[in-house]
Amino acid sequence: MSNVQVKEPFVRMVKRDHASMGRKITVRILAVLLALILDALFIFFVTGLNPFAVYGVMFKGTFGSSIRFSWAMRDLVTLLLIRWCFCVSQSVWHRHSK
């Protein structure tokens, strides 16, 4: 007789193989829109700026010229490589810890 409580995870992730491609795309689009809306609320209430103007400046800063776009892609590739190295090191560490 033990009173051991099983702790459930805060977020439970389940692979859904049965979801259609349209549903998967819809969920991703809704996630991006929700993120933009939450970010717009944050921008407005914290800074008092117009979120559409801020998004316009961000878009122009990224796609305003070919030089700016190349800088954005350079930074993106750098961040992706850092993330990839972190994932590889974690998988190697996980394999050797068994």
Summary of the structure (lengths in Angstrom):
residues: 98
radius of gyration: 20.8
end to end distance: 31.5
largest distance: 69.8
contacts: 163
relative contact order: 0.04
helix: 72%
strand: 0%
